[in-house]
């Protein structure tokens, strides 16, 4: 029984303060000084230690480890680190919930999560990050996660496989015959032939030969079946080639849209930084 593929869907952003990393968890992370200690603490807090031998667990742990490292490098407090961690974690969960392409839904959900913690509008949003910190978070996640979006899809989602079963309407299914059945059939035919010859010898030659009715050769029937199958295969091959070309074109357009979106985001961020520098001068 084949499993049903989950379709991409929209998600609503909510405040996620202390959702995955609680105050006690943040205290434990602050006690970790070295990179090895931080990875060990994260694996214990997230319950990943029992799956450390799996490659997926290693990739997921790297994602969360570098997220905490980014928060430390930019002097985020406990609340900001906890929220940033959950934003990255939930974005990753939305990305890997389906093997189908959901880049638009994933990026839209990530952007709403960031804005949900950058604007003061209780109880819907809080102003935990300022404008400069929002730019830093957007740059970091776009350059580290969304640039490797397809790699995360490949690692964390199952491969979708399409199996085609072709049946020809109007043609009888040929059941394979076993060697024993062929041998028995051959033996019966030989016995019938011997009995017929014996009967003919006893009865003698016929006095009058009846009008012979020409039989339709079996080769013509086989040729008709072969022609029908060849026609169906040609039509199916043409349709499959068209489908492959359409899918390839859609994938190419999606990659171009992603590259344009990333370039526009980088352009806006660079222009914002230049304007802030000019204002400071």
FIFIGU-510452 format. One line per field, with one value per atom (N, C-alpha, C): residue number from 1; residue in one letter; x, y, z negated. Coordinates in steps of 0.2 Angstrom, whole numbers, plus 5000, padded with zeros to 4 digits. Layout:
N
seq	[NUM/...]
type	[a/...]
px	[X/...]
py	[Y/...]
pz	[Z/...]
END
This chain:
281
seq	[1/1/1/2/2/2/3/3/3/4/4/4/5/5/5/6/6/6/7/7/7/8/8/8/9/9/9/10/10/10/11/11/11/12/12/12/13/13/13/14/14/14/15/15/15/16/16/16/17/17/17/18/18/18/19/19/19/20/20/20/21/21/21/22/22/22/23/23/23/24/24/24/25/25/25/26/26/26/27/27/27/28/28/28/29/29/29/30/30/30/31/31/31/32/32/32/33/33/33/34/34/34/35/35/35/36/36/36/37/37/37/38/38/38/39/39/39/40/40/40/41/41/41/42/42/42/43/43/43/44/44/44/45/45/45/46/46/46/47/47/47/48/48/48/49/49/49/50/50/50/51/51/51/52/52/52/53/53/53/54/54/54/55/55/55/56/56/56/57/57/57/58/58/58/59/59/59/60/60/60/61/61/61/62/62/62/63/63/63/64/64/64/65/65/65/66/66/66/67/67/67/68/68/68/69/69/69/70/70/70/71/71/71/72/72/72/73/73/73/74/74/74/75/75/75/76/76/76/77/77/77/78/78/78/79/79/79/80/80/80/81/81/81/82/82/82/83/83/83/84/84/84/85/85/85/86/86/86/87/87/87/88/88/88/89/89/89/90/90/90/91/91/91/92/92/92/93/93/93/94/94/94/95/95/95/96/96/96/97/97/97/98/98/98/99/99/99/100/100/100/101/101/101/102/102/102/103/103/103/104/104/104/105/105/105/106/106/106/107/107/107/108/108/108/109/109/109/110/110/110/111/111/111/112/112/112/113/113/113/114/114/114/115/115/115/116/116/116/117/117/117/118/118/118/119/119/119/120/120/120/121/121/121/122/122/122/123/123/123/124/124/124/125/125/125/126/126/126/127/127/127/128/128/128/129/129/129/130/130/130/131/131/131/132/132/132/133/133/133/134/134/134/135/135/135/136/136/136/137/137/137/138/138/138/139/139/139/140/140/140/141/141/141/142/142/142/143/143/143/144/144/144/145/145/145/146/146/146/147/147/147/148/148/148/149/149/149/150/150/150/151/151/151/152/152/152/153/153/153/154/154/154/155/155/155/156/156/156/157/157/157/158/158/158/159/159/159/160/160/160/161/161/161/162/162/162/163/163/163/164/164/164/165/165/165/166/166/166/167/167/167/168/168/168/169/169/169/170/170/170/171/171/171/172/172/172/173/173/173/174/174/174/175/175/175/176/176/176/177/177/177/178/178/178/179/179/179/180/180/180/181/181/181/182/182/182/183/183/183/184/184/184/185/185/185/186/186/186/187/187/187/188/188/188/189/189/189/190/190/190/191/191/191/192/192/192/193/193/193/194/194/194/195/195/195/196/196/196/197/197/197/198/198/198/199/199/199/200/200/200/201/201/201/202/202/202/203/203/203/204/204/204/205/205/205/206/206/206/207/207/207/208/208/208/209/209/209/210/210/210/211/211/211/212/212/212/213/213/213/214/214/214/215/215/215/216/216/216/217/217/217/218/218/218/219/219/219/220/220/220/221/221/221/222/222/222/223/223/223/224/224/224/225/225/225/226/226/226/227/227/227/228/228/228/229/229/229/230/230/230/231/231/231/232/232/232/233/233/233/234/234/234/235/235/235/236/236/236/237/237/237/238/238/238/239/239/239/240/240/240/241/241/241/242/242/242/243/243/243/244/244/244/245/245/245/246/246/246/247/247/247/248/248/248/249/249/249/250/250/250/251/251/251/252/252/252/253/253/253/254/254/254/255/255/255/256/256/256/257/257/257/258/258/258/259/259/259/260/260/260/261/261/261/262/262/262/263/263/263/264/264/264/265/265/265/266/266/266/267/267/267/268/268/268/269/269/269/270/270/270/271/271/271/272/272/272/273/273/273/274/274/274/275/275/275/276/276/276/277/277/277/278/278/278/279/279/279/280/280/280/281/281/281]
type	[x/x/x/x/x/x/x/x/x/x/x/x/x/x/x/x/x/x/x/x/x/x/x/x/x/x/x/x/x/x/x/x/x/x/x/x/x/x/x/x/x/x/x/x/x/x/x/x/x/x/x/x/x/x/x/x/x/x/x/x/x/x/x/x/x/x/x/x/x/x/x/x/x/x/x/x/x/x/x/x/x/x/x/x/x/x/x/x/x/x/x/x/x/x/x/x/x/x/x/x/x/x/x/x/x/x/x/x/x/x/x/x/x/x/x/x/x/x/x/x/x/x/x/x/x/x/x/x/x/x/x/x/x/x/x/x/x/x/x/x/x/x/x/x/x/x/x/x/x/x/x/x/x/x/x/x/x/x/x/x/x/x/x/x/x/x/x/x/x/x/x/x/x/x/x/x/x/x/x/x/x/x/x/x/x/x/x/x/x/x/x/x/x/x/x/x/x/x/x/x/x/x/x/x/x/x/x/x/x/x/x/x/x/x/x/x/x/x/x/x/x/x/x/x/x/x/x/x/x/x/x/x/x/x/x/x/x/x/x/x/x/x/x/x/x/x/x/x/x/x/x/x/x/x/x/x/x/x/x/x/x/x/x/x/x/x/x/x/x/x/x/x/x/x/x/x/x/x/x/x/x/x/x/x/x/x/x/x/x/x/x/x/x/x/x/x/x/x/x/x/x/x/x/x/x/x/x/x/x/x/x/x/x/x/x/x/x/x/x/x/x/x/x/x/x/x/x/x/x/x/x/x/x/x/x/x/x/x/x/x/x/x/x/x/x/x/x/x/x/x/x/x/x/x/x/x/x/x/x/x/x/x/x/x/x/x/x/x/x/x/x/x/x/x/x/x/x/x/x/x/x/x/x/x/x/x/x/x/x/x/x/x/x/x/x/x/x/x/x/x/x/x/x/x/x/x/x/x/x/x/x/x/x/x/x/x/x/x/x/x/x/x/x/x/x/x/x/x/x/x/x/x/x/x/x/x/x/x/x/x/x/x/x/x/x/x/x/x/x/x/x/x/x/x/x/x/x/x/x/x/x/x/x/x/x/x/x/x/x/x/x/x/x/x/x/x/x/x/x/x/x/x/x/x/x/x/x/x/x/x/x/x/x/x/x/x/x/x/x/x/x/x/x/x/x/x/x/x/x/x/x/x/x/x/x/x/x/x/x/x/x/x/x/x/x/x/x/x/x/x/x/x/x/x/x/x/x/x/x/x/x/x/x/x/x/x/x/x/x/x/x/x/x/x/x/x/x/x/x/x/x/x/x/x/x/x/x/x/x/x/x/x/x/x/x/x/x/x/x/x/x/x/x/x/x/x/x/x/x/x/x/x/x/x/x/x/x/x/x/x/x/x/x/x/x/x/x/x/x/x/x/x/x/x/x/x/x/x/x/x/x/x/x/x/x/x/x/x/x/x/x/x/x/x/x/x/x/x/x/x/x/x/x/x/x/x/x/x/x/x/x/x/x/x/x/x/x/x/x/x/x/x/x/x/x/x/x/x/x/x/x/x/x/x/x/x/x/x/x/x/x/x/x/x/x/x/x/x/x/x/x/x/x/x/x/x/x/x/x/x/x/x/x/x/x/x/x/x/x/x/x/x/x/x/x/x/x/x/x/x/x/x/x/x/x/x/x/x/x/x/x/x/x/x/x/x/x/x/x/x/x/x/x/x/x/x/x/x/x/x/x/x/x/x/x/x/x/x/x/x/x/x/x/x/x/x/x/x/x/x/x/x/x/x/x/x/x/x/x/x/x/x/x/x/x/x/x/x/x/x/x/x/x/x/x/x/x/x/x/x/x/x/x/x/x/x/x/x/x/x/x/x/x/x/x/x/x/x/x/x/x/x/x/x/x/x/x/x/x/x/x/x/x/x/x/x/x/x/x/x/x/x/x]
px	[5004/5000/5004/5004/5008/5005/5010/5008/5006/5002/5000/5005/5007/5011/5008/5011/5009/5010/5004/5005/5007/5011/5013/5007/5008/5002/5005/5001/5003/5003/5007/5007/5007/5004/5003/5008/5012/5017/5014/5017/5015/5021/5020/5026/5029/5035/5038/5044/5043/5047/5047/5053/5054/5050/5049/5046/5050/5056/5061/5066/5069/5074/5071/5070/5068/5073/5071/5076/5082/5080/5084/5089/5086/5090/5095/5093/5098/5104/5102/5107/5112/5110/5115/5119/5116/5120/5125/5124/5129/5134/5133/5139/5144/5141/5145/5150/5157/5162/5165/5167/5169/5164/5166/5161/5159/5163/5161/5156/5157/5152/5146/5146/5139/5136/5139/5136/5133/5137/5134/5128/5128/5122/5116/5117/5112/5109/5113/5110/5106/5108/5105/5098/5098/5092/5087/5089/5084/5083/5086/5085/5088/5093/5096/5102/5104/5110/5109/5103/5101/5101/5101/5102/5108/5113/5119/5123/5121/5124/5121/5115/5112/5115/5115/5118/5113/5107/5102/5102/5104/5104/5111/5116/5122/5121/5117/5115/5111/5106/5101/5105/5110/5113/5118/5121/5125/5121/5115/5111/5109/5107/5106/5112/5118/5124/5126/5126/5128/5123/5117/5112/5114/5115/5117/5124/5129/5135/5134/5129/5128/5125/5120/5118/5123/5128/5133/5138/5139/5144/5141/5134/5131/5128/5130/5128/5121/5117/5110/5109/5104/5102/5098/5096/5093/5087/5083/5076/5077/5082/5083/5086/5090/5093/5088/5084/5078/5074/5072/5067/5071/5077/5080/5081/5082/5083/5076/5071/5064/5062/5064/5063/5066/5073/5076/5073/5072/5069/5062/5058/5051/5052/5056/5057/5060/5064/5067/5061/5057/5051/5046/5045/5040/5044/5050/5053/5053/5054/5055/5049/5043/5037/5034/5036/5034/5040/5040/5045/5044/5038/5037/5040/5040/5043/5038/5041/5037/5041/5045/5050/5046/5041/5038/5034/5031/5028/5033/5038/5044/5046/5048/5051/5046/5040/5035/5034/5034/5033/5039/5045/5051/5050/5049/5048/5043/5037/5032/5034/5038/5041/5045/5050/5054/5050/5046/5042/5037/5036/5031/5035/5042/5046/5050/5048/5051/5046/5040/5035/5031/5030/5026/5019/5016/5008/5005/5006/5003/4995/4993/4997/4999/4999/5001/5008/5012/5019/5022/5029/5033/5039/5042/5047/5054/5056/5062/5068/5067/5073/5072/5077/5077/5078/5078/5079/5086/5091/5098/5098/5095/5096/5091/5086/5082/5086/5089/5094/5099/5102/5107/5104/5098/5095/5093/5090/5088/5094/5099/5105/5108/5108/5111/5107/5100/5096/5096/5096/5095/5102/5108/5114/5116/5113/5115/5110/5104/5098/5095/5093/5089/5094/5100/5104/5106/5104/5105/5098/5093/5086/5086/5088/5087/5091/5097/5101/5097/5094/5090/5084/5081/5076/5078/5084/5086/5088/5090/5093/5087/5082/5077/5070/5069/5063/5064/5058/5059/5059/5062/5062/5055/5052/5046/5047/5044/5045/5038/5038/5032/5032/5027/5027/5021/5022/5017/5016/5009/5007/5002/5004/5000/4996/4990/4986/4982/4982/4979/4972/4967/4960/4959/4955/4953/4958/4963/4968/4968/4968/4968/4975/4975/4981/4984/4990/4993/4996/4993/4996/5002/5007/5013/5012/5014/5013/5019/5018/5024/5027/5033/5036/5032/5030/5026/5019/5016/5010/5011/5017/5018/5020/5023/5025/5019/5014/5008/5004/5004/5000/5003/5009/5013/5011/5011/5010/5003/4998/4991/4990/4994/4993/4996/5001/5004/4999/4996/4992/4986/4983/4977/4979/4985/4987/4988/4990/4991/4984/4980/4973/4969/4970/4967/4970/4976/4979/4977/4976/4973/4966/4962/4955/4955/4959/4959/4961/4966/4968/4962/4959/4953/4947/4946/4940/4942/4948/4950/4950/4952/4952/4945/4943/4937/4935/4929/4927/4926/4924/4923/4926/4930/4933/4928/4927/4922/4926/4922/4924/4928/4934/4939/4937/4937/4935/4942/4945/4951/4951/4956/4956/4960/4958/4962/4969/4975/4981/4982/4985/4986/4991/4995/5000/4997/4992/4988/4986/4983/4981/4986/4992/4998/5001/5000/5003/4998/4992/4987/4989/4990/4992/4998/5003/5010/5009/5005/5005/5001/4996/4993/4997/5001/5006/5011/5014/5019/5016/5010/5006/5006/5003/5002/5009/5014/5021/5023/5022/5025/5021/5014/5011/5013/5014/5016/5023/5027/5034/5034/5029/5029/5026/5021/5018/5023/5027/5032/5037/5039/5044/5042/5035/5032/5032/5030/5030/5037/5042/5049/5051/5050/5052/5048/5042/5038/5041/5042/5045/5052/5056/5062/5062/5057/5056/5054/5049/5047/5052/5056/5062/5067/5068/5072/5070/5063/5060/5060/5059/5059/5066/5071/5078/5080/5077/5078/5075/5068/5065/5068/5071/5075/5081/5085/5091/5089/5083/5081/5079/5076/5073/5079/5084/5090/5094/5095/5098/5095/5088/5085/5085/5085/5086/5093/5098/5105/5106/5102/5103/5099/5094/5090/5095/5098/5102/5108/5111/5117/5115/5110/5108/5106/5103/5101/5107/5112/5119/5122/5122/5126/5122/5115/5112/5113/5113/5115/5121/5126/5133/5133/5130/5130/5126/5121/5117/5122/5126/5131/5136/5138/5143/5140]
py	[4994/5000/5006/5011/5017/5022/5026/5031/5037/5041/5047/5053/5056/5061/5068/5071/5077/5083/5086/5092/5098/5103/5109/5113/5117/5121/5127/5132/5138/5137/5140/5140/5147/5147/5154/5155/5160/5162/5164/5162/5163/5165/5168/5170/5163/5162/5156/5157/5162/5163/5157/5154/5148/5142/5142/5136/5130/5130/5124/5124/5130/5131/5135/5132/5135/5139/5142/5146/5141/5136/5131/5128/5127/5125/5130/5137/5142/5142/5141/5141/5136/5130/5124/5126/5129/5131/5136/5141/5146/5143/5137/5134/5130/5129/5126/5131/5129/5134/5132/5126/5124/5121/5121/5118/5111/5107/5100/5100/5104/5104/5107/5112/5115/5110/5106/5100/5095/5093/5088/5091/5097/5100/5100/5102/5103/5096/5091/5084/5081/5083/5081/5085/5091/5095/5093/5092/5090/5083/5079/5072/5068/5071/5068/5063/5062/5058/5051/5048/5041/5040/5045/5044/5048/5048/5051/5048/5041/5037/5039/5042/5043/5050/5050/5055/5061/5060/5065/5069/5065/5068/5073/5071/5075/5081/5081/5087/5092/5089/5093/5096/5092/5095/5101/5100/5106/5112/5111/5117/5121/5117/5120/5123/5119/5122/5128/5129/5135/5141/5139/5144/5147/5143/5146/5150/5147/5151/5158/5158/5165/5169/5167/5171/5173/5169/5171/5176/5176/5180/5187/5188/5194/5196/5193/5195/5195/5190/5190/5187/5190/5188/5181/5179/5172/5172/5177/5177/5177/5181/5182/5175/5172/5166/5160/5160/5155/5156/5162/5163/5162/5164/5163/5155/5151/5144/5141/5143/5141/5143/5149/5151/5146/5145/5141/5133/5131/5124/5123/5128/5128/5129/5133/5134/5127/5124/5117/5112/5112/5107/5108/5114/5116/5114/5115/5113/5106/5102/5095/5091/5094/5091/5087/5089/5086/5085/5080/5079/5084/5087/5091/5098/5102/5109/5114/5117/5121/5127/5130/5135/5141/5143/5149/5149/5143/5143/5143/5140/5140/5147/5150/5157/5162/5161/5166/5165/5158/5157/5159/5159/5161/5169/5172/5179/5182/5178/5180/5179/5173/5172/5177/5180/5185/5192/5193/5199/5199/5193/5192/5193/5194/5195/5202/5206/5212/5218/5217/5223/5222/5227/5227/5228/5222/5222/5216/5216/5211/5210/5204/5198/5194/5198/5194/5194/5199/5200/5204/5203/5207/5210/5215/5218/5216/5210/5207/5208/5209/5211/5218/5222/5228/5227/5233/5233/5230/5232/5229/5222/5219/5212/5208/5211/5208/5207/5212/5211/5205/5205/5200/5193/5192/5186/5184/5188/5187/5185/5189/5187/5180/5179/5172/5166/5167/5161/5160/5166/5165/5162/5164/5162/5155/5153/5146/5141/5143/5138/5138/5143/5143/5142/5144/5142/5135/5131/5124/5120/5124/5121/5114/5113/5107/5101/5103/5098/5096/5100/5098/5094/5096/5092/5084/5084/5077/5073/5076/5072/5070/5075/5074/5072/5071/5069/5063/5058/5052/5054/5049/5050/5048/5052/5050/5046/5041/5036/5035/5036/5035/5028/5023/5017/5017/5015/5015/5008/5006/5000/5000/4997/4998/4992/4993/4987/4989/4985/4986/4984/4988/4987/4983/4977/4973/4968/4967/4962/4957/4950/4945/4944/4944/4943/4936/4935/4929/4926/4920/4917/4913/4914/4909/4902/4898/4891/4887/4882/4879/4874/4872/4866/4860/4858/4852/4852/4858/4858/4857/4861/4860/4853/4849/4842/4838/4839/4835/4837/4843/4845/4842/4842/4839/4831/4828/4821/4819/4824/4822/4823/4828/4829/4823/4821/4815/4809/4808/4802/4803/4809/4811/4809/4811/4810/4803/4799/4792/4788/4791/4788/4790/4796/4798/4794/4793/4789/4782/4779/4772/4772/4777/4777/4778/4782/4783/4776/4772/4766/4761/4761/4756/4758/4765/4767/4767/4768/4768/4775/4777/4783/4786/4792/4795/4795/4794/4794/4801/4805/4812/4817/4822/4827/4833/4835/4840/4847/4852/4858/4861/4863/4865/4873/4875/4882/4885/4890/4893/4896/4894/4897/4903/4908/4914/4913/4914/4913/4917/4913/4916/4922/4922/4927/4934/4934/4941/4944/4939/4942/4944/4940/4943/4949/4950/4956/4962/4961/4966/4968/4963/4965/4968/4966/4970/4977/4978/4985/4989/4987/4990/4992/4987/4988/4994/4993/4998/5005/5006/5012/5015/5011/5013/5015/5011/5013/5019/5021/5027/5033/5032/5038/5039/5034/5034/5037/5035/5038/5046/5048/5055/5059/5056/5059/5060/5055/5055/5060/5060/5065/5072/5073/5080/5082/5077/5078/5079/5075/5077/5084/5086/5093/5098/5097/5102/5102/5096/5096/5100/5098/5101/5109/5111/5119/5122/5118/5121/5121/5116/5116/5122/5123/5128/5135/5136/5142/5143/5138/5139/5141/5138/5140/5147/5149/5156/5161/5159/5163/5163/5158/5158/5162/5161/5165/5173/5175/5182/5184/5180/5182/5183/5178/5179/5185/5187/5192/5199/5199/5205/5206/5201/5201/5204/5201/5204/5211/5213/5220/5225/5223/5227/5227/5222/5222/5226/5226/5230/5237/5239/5246/5249/5244/5247/5248/5244/5245/5251/5252/5258/5265/5264/5270/5272/5266/5267/5270/5268/5271/5278/5280/5287/5291/5288/5292/5293/5288/5289/5295/5295/5300/5307]
pz	[5000/5000/5000/5005/5005/5001/4998/4993/4997/4994/4997/4996/5001/5001/4998/4993/4990/4995/4996/5000/4997/5000/4997/4995/4989/4986/4983/4982/4978/4971/4967/4960/4957/4951/4948/4942/4943/4938/4931/4926/4919/4915/4909/4905/4902/4902/4900/4895/4890/4885/4880/4879/4874/4877/4883/4886/4886/4888/4889/4884/4883/4878/4872/4866/4860/4857/4851/4847/4845/4842/4840/4845/4851/4857/4859/4858/4860/4855/4848/4843/4845/4847/4848/4854/4859/4865/4864/4859/4857/4853/4850/4847/4851/4858/4862/4865/4865/4867/4874/4874/4881/4886/4892/4897/4896/4893/4891/4886/4881/4875/4878/4882/4884/4889/4893/4897/4892/4887/4882/4879/4876/4873/4877/4884/4888/4890/4890/4892/4886/4880/4874/4873/4874/4874/4879/4885/4890/4891/4887/4887/4893/4896/4902/4900/4894/4893/4895/4894/4896/4903/4907/4914/4917/4914/4916/4922/4922/4928/4935/4935/4941/4944/4951/4954/4954/4954/4953/4947/4941/4935/4935/4938/4938/4942/4947/4951/4947/4944/4940/4934/4931/4925/4928/4933/4936/4937/4940/4941/4935/4929/4923/4920/4920/4917/4920/4927/4930/4929/4927/4926/4919/4914/4907/4908/4912/4913/4916/4920/4923/4918/4914/4909/4904/4902/4898/4901/4907/4911/4911/4911/4911/4905/4899/4892/4891/4894/4892/4885/4882/4875/4875/4869/4869/4873/4872/4876/4883/4886/4893/4896/4892/4894/4894/4889/4889/4895/4897/4902/4909/4910/4916/4917/4912/4912/4915/4912/4914/4921/4923/4930/4935/4934/4938/4938/4932/4931/4935/4934/4937/4945/4947/4954/4957/4954/4956/4956/4951/4951/4956/4958/4964/4970/4971/4977/4978/4973/4974/4972/4972/4970/4977/4982/4989/4994/4998/5003/5009/5009/5015/5013/5019/5018/5014/5009/5005/5003/5008/5006/5004/5008/5007/5000/4999/4992/4986/4987/4982/4981/4986/4985/4982/4985/4982/4975/4973/4965/4961/4964/4960/4960/4965/4965/4960/4959/4955/4947/4946/4940/4937/4942/4940/4938/4943/4941/4935/4933/4927/4921/4921/4916/4917/4921/4923/4922/4921/4921/4914/4911/4904/4906/4905/4907/4903/4896/4892/4893/4893/4891/4897/4903/4909/4911/4909/4910/4904/4904/4899/4902/4899/4902/4899/4901/4898/4902/4908/4912/4915/4916/4919/4927/4930/4938/4940/4936/4938/4937/4931/4930/4935/4937/4942/4948/4950/4956/4956/4950/4948/4949/4946/4946/4953/4957/4964/4968/4967/4971/4969/4963/4960/4963/4962/4964/4972/4975/4983/4985/4983/4985/4983/4977/4974/4976/4975/4976/4982/4985/4991/4997/4996/5002/5003/4997/4997/4996/4999/4998/5001/5007/5010/5007/5004/5000/4994/4990/4985/4987/4993/4995/4997/5000/5002/4995/4990/4984/4980/4979/4974/4977/4983/4986/4990/4991/4995/5002/5006/5013/5016/5020/5023/5030/5030/5036/5039/5046/5050/5054/5052/5056/5061/5067/5072/5074/5074/5076/5082/5087/5094/5095/5097/5099/5105/5110/5117/5117/5118/5118/5125/5124/5130/5132/5128/5129/5124/5125/5120/5117/5111/5107/5109/5111/5112/5106/5104/5098/5100/5096/5098/5096/5101/5100/5097/5093/5090/5095/5094/5098/5098/5091/5091/5095/5094/5098/5106/5108/5115/5117/5112/5114/5114/5109/5109/5115/5117/5123/5129/5130/5136/5136/5130/5130/5132/5130/5131/5139/5142/5149/5153/5151/5154/5154/5148/5147/5151/5152/5156/5163/5165/5172/5174/5169/5170/5171/5166/5167/5173/5175/5182/5188/5188/5193/5193/5187/5187/5189/5187/5190/5197/5200/5207/5211/5208/5211/5211/5206/5205/5210/5211/5215/5222/5224/5231/5233/5239/5242/5243/5242/5243/5251/5252/5259/5262/5258/5260/5255/5258/5254/5253/5247/5246/5248/5249/5251/5245/5246/5241/5240/5233/5231/5229/5232/5230/5223/5219/5212/5213/5208/5207/5204/5207/5204/5197/5193/5186/5186/5191/5191/5192/5196/5197/5190/5186/5179/5175/5175/5171/5174/5181/5183/5181/5181/5179/5171/5167/5160/5160/5163/5163/5165/5171/5173/5168/5164/5159/5154/5151/5146/5148/5154/5156/5156/5159/5159/5152/5147/5140/5137/5138/5136/5139/5145/5148/5145/5144/5141/5134/5130/5123/5123/5127/5127/5128/5133/5135/5129/5126/5120/5114/5113/5107/5109/5115/5117/5116/5118/5116/5109/5105/5097/5095/5097/5095/5096/5102/5104/5100/5099/5095/5088/5085/5078/5078/5083/5083/5084/5088/5088/5082/5078/5072/5067/5067/5062/5064/5070/5072/5070/5071/5069/5062/5058/5050/5048/5051/5049/5051/5057/5058/5054/5052/5047/5040/5038/5032/5032/5038/5038/5038/5042/5042/5035/5032/5025/5020/5020/5016/5018/5025/5027/5025/5025/5023/5015/5012/5004/5003/5006/5005/5007/5012/5015/5010/5007/5002/4996/4994/4987/4988/4994/4995/4996/4999/4999/4993/4988/4982/4978/4978/4975/4977/4983/4986/4984/4984/4981/4974/4970/4963/4962/4966/4965/4967/4972/4974/4969/4966/4960/4954/4953/4947/4949/4955/4957/4956]
END
